[in-house]
Amino acid sequence: MTGKGDGTYYDPGVGIGSCGWQNYDSEFVAALNAPQYGKFANPGDSPICGKCIKVTGPKGSVKVKLVDKCPICKRGDIDMSSKAFEKIADLDDGRVKITWEGC
């Protein structure tokens, strides 16, 4: 599993993610774009739930656990916790070009 697109950040603590887990902004977690997440009657059945990916951006790389789906993200995009995003870019950047691959 690999991708290339935009990296953004969100607060995963606002509710239960698509995989069915409660996560927090202090964790290294991310939401996968909807096209690559897949469609499931129960979103928690997606085989990506709990998978590790390594995201690389302008400032470096970070390993994150996939815990959610980003419904508005395009193929290749990853929406990360701010703690994870800070490892690859400045929060003020908001949206950066990234590449990613499975861990």
C-alpha positions as YAML, in Angstrom:
chain: A
units: angstrom
residues:
- id: 1
  name: MET
  ca: [0.00, 0.00, 0.00]
- id: 2
  name: THR
  ca: [1.48, 3.34, -1.11]
- id: 3
  name: GLY
  ca: [0.30, 6.80, -2.02]
- id: 4
  name: LYS
  ca: [1.16, 10.32, -3.04]
- id: 5
  name: GLY
  ca: [-1.02, 13.35, -2.35]
- id: 6
  name: ASP
  ca: [-1.76, 15.99, 0.26]
- id: 7
  name: GLY
  ca: [-1.09, 15.72, 3.97]
- id: 8
  name: THR
  ca: [-3.39, 17.58, 6.35]
- id: 9
  name: TYR
  ca: [-4.28, 17.36, 10.03]
- id: 10
  name: TYR
  ca: [-7.41, 17.03, 12.15]
- id: 11
  name: ASP
  ca: [-8.37, 16.30, 15.75]
- id: 12
  name: PRO
  ca: [-9.20, 12.59, 16.04]
- id: 13
  name: GLY
  ca: [-10.48, 13.21, 19.56]
- id: 14
  name: VAL
  ca: [-13.78, 14.70, 18.39]
- id: 15
  name: GLY
  ca: [-15.42, 11.25, 18.29]
- id: 16
  name: ILE
  ca: [-15.10, 7.59, 17.46]
- id: 17
  name: GLY
  ca: [-13.23, 7.04, 14.17]
- id: 18
  name: SER
  ca: [-14.42, 4.89, 11.28]
- id: 19
  name: CYS
  ca: [-12.45, 1.92, 12.63]
- id: 20
  name: GLY
  ca: [-14.53, 2.11, 15.82]
- id: 21
  name: TRP
  ca: [-11.81, 3.38, 18.18]
- id: 22
  name: GLN
  ca: [-11.47, 6.52, 20.26]
- id: 23
  name: ASN
  ca: [-8.14, 8.20, 19.53]
- id: 24
  name: TYR
  ca: [-6.61, 11.50, 20.53]
- id: 25
  name: ASP
  ca: [-4.58, 14.31, 18.98]
- id: 26
  name: SER
  ca: [-1.60, 13.36, 21.15]
- id: 27
  name: GLU
  ca: [-1.28, 10.01, 19.30]
- id: 28
  name: PHE
  ca: [0.44, 9.23, 16.02]
- id: 29
  name: VAL
  ca: [-2.74, 8.33, 14.11]
- id: 30
  name: ALA
  ca: [-4.25, 9.17, 10.73]
- id: 31
  name: ALA
  ca: [-7.29, 8.92, 8.49]
- id: 32
  name: LEU
  ca: [-6.92, 7.33, 5.05]
- id: 33
  name: ASN
  ca: [-8.62, 8.91, 2.04]
- id: 34
  name: ALA
  ca: [-12.06, 7.45, 1.24]
- id: 35
  name: PRO
  ca: [-11.14, 5.91, -2.17]
- id: 36
  name: GLN
  ca: [-8.35, 3.81, -0.67]
- id: 37
  name: TYR
  ca: [-10.20, 3.10, 2.59]
- id: 38
  name: GLY
  ca: [-12.95, 1.26, 0.71]
- id: 39
  name: LYS
  ca: [-16.69, 0.90, 1.24]
- id: 40
  name: PHE
  ca: [-17.96, -1.46, 3.91]
- id: 41
  name: ALA
  ca: [-21.37, -1.92, 5.56]
- id: 42
  name: ASN
  ca: [-19.44, -1.63, 8.84]
- id: 43
  name: PRO
  ca: [-16.52, 0.79, 8.24]
- id: 44
  name: GLY
  ca: [-14.61, -0.95, 11.04]
- id: 45
  name: ASP
  ca: [-14.33, -4.00, 8.77]
- id: 46
  name: SER
  ca: [-11.84, -2.22, 6.49]
- id: 47
  name: PRO
  ca: [-8.57, -4.16, 6.34]
- id: 48
  name: ILE
  ca: [-6.65, -0.87, 6.72]
- id: 49
  name: CYS
  ca: [-7.81, -0.42, 10.32]
- id: 50
  name: GLY
  ca: [-4.77, -0.56, 12.59]
- id: 51
  name: LYS
  ca: [-2.26, -0.71, 9.73]
- id: 52
  name: CYS
  ca: [0.97, 1.27, 10.00]
- id: 53
  name: ILE
  ca: [2.07, 3.67, 7.27]
- id: 54
  name: LYS
  ca: [5.15, 5.88, 7.01]
- id: 55
  name: VAL
  ca: [4.33, 9.40, 5.79]
- id: 56
  name: THR
  ca: [7.07, 11.61, 4.35]
- id: 57
  name: GLY
  ca: [6.69, 15.37, 3.98]
- id: 58
  name: PRO
  ca: [8.88, 18.50, 3.73]
- id: 59
  name: LYS
  ca: [10.41, 18.16, 7.24]
- id: 60
  name: GLY
  ca: [10.82, 14.39, 7.45]
- id: 61
  name: SER
  ca: [8.89, 11.18, 8.08]
- id: 62
  name: VAL
  ca: [6.54, 9.79, 10.69]
- id: 63
  name: LYS
  ca: [4.91, 6.41, 11.30]
- id: 64
  name: VAL
  ca: [1.18, 6.53, 12.01]
- id: 65
  name: LYS
  ca: [-1.58, 4.02, 12.69]
- id: 66
  name: LEU
  ca: [-4.61, 4.21, 10.40]
- id: 67
  name: VAL
  ca: [-7.72, 4.60, 12.57]
- id: 68
  name: ASP
  ca: [-10.19, 6.58, 10.47]
- id: 69
  name: LYS
  ca: [-11.49, 7.49, 7.00]
- id: 70
  name: CYS
  ca: [-11.24, 10.99, 5.53]
- id: 71
  name: PRO
  ca: [-14.44, 11.33, 3.47]
- id: 72
  name: ILE
  ca: [-13.38, 14.50, 1.64]
- id: 73
  name: CYS
  ca: [-9.78, 13.46, 0.93]
- id: 74
  name: LYS
  ca: [-8.73, 12.51, -2.61]
- id: 75
  name: ARG
  ca: [-6.88, 9.30, -3.49]
- id: 76
  name: GLY
  ca: [-3.37, 9.48, -1.99]
- id: 77
  name: ASP
  ca: [-4.25, 11.99, 0.76]
- id: 78
  name: ILE
  ca: [-3.67, 11.37, 4.47]
- id: 79
  name: ASP
  ca: [-5.27, 13.38, 7.31]
- id: 80
  name: MET
  ca: [-3.12, 13.10, 10.47]
- id: 81
  name: SER
  ca: [-3.28, 14.07, 14.11]
- id: 82
  name: SER
  ca: [-1.49, 17.38, 14.65]
- id: 83
  name: LYS
  ca: [1.21, 15.56, 16.69]
- id: 84
  name: ALA
  ca: [1.99, 13.42, 13.63]
- id: 85
  name: PHE
  ca: [1.71, 16.31, 11.16]
- id: 86
  name: GLU
  ca: [4.26, 18.34, 13.16]
- id: 87
  name: LYS
  ca: [6.86, 15.66, 12.38]
- id: 88
  name: ILE
  ca: [6.56, 16.24, 8.62]
- id: 89
  name: ALA
  ca: [5.61, 19.96, 8.38]
- id: 90
  name: ASP
  ca: [4.75, 23.08, 10.36]
- id: 91
  name: LEU
  ca: [1.13, 23.31, 11.53]
- id: 92
  name: ASP
  ca: [0.92, 26.74, 9.88]
- id: 93
  name: ASP
  ca: [1.46, 25.03, 6.51]
- id: 94
  name: GLY
  ca: [-1.90, 23.26, 6.90]
- id: 95
  name: ARG
  ca: [-1.59, 21.25, 3.66]
- id: 96
  name: VAL
  ca: [1.63, 19.81, 2.24]
- id: 97
  name: LYS
  ca: [2.67, 17.37, -0.46]
- id: 98
  name: ILE
  ca: [3.40, 13.88, 0.91]
- id: 99
  name: THR
  ca: [4.30, 10.37, -0.10]
- id: 100
  name: TRP
  ca: [3.53, 7.33, 2.03]
- id: 101
  name: GLU
  ca: [4.01, 3.59, 2.18]
- id: 102
  name: GLY
  ca: [3.19, 0.68, 4.46]
- id: 103
  name: CYS
  ca: [5.48, 0.11, 7.45]
...
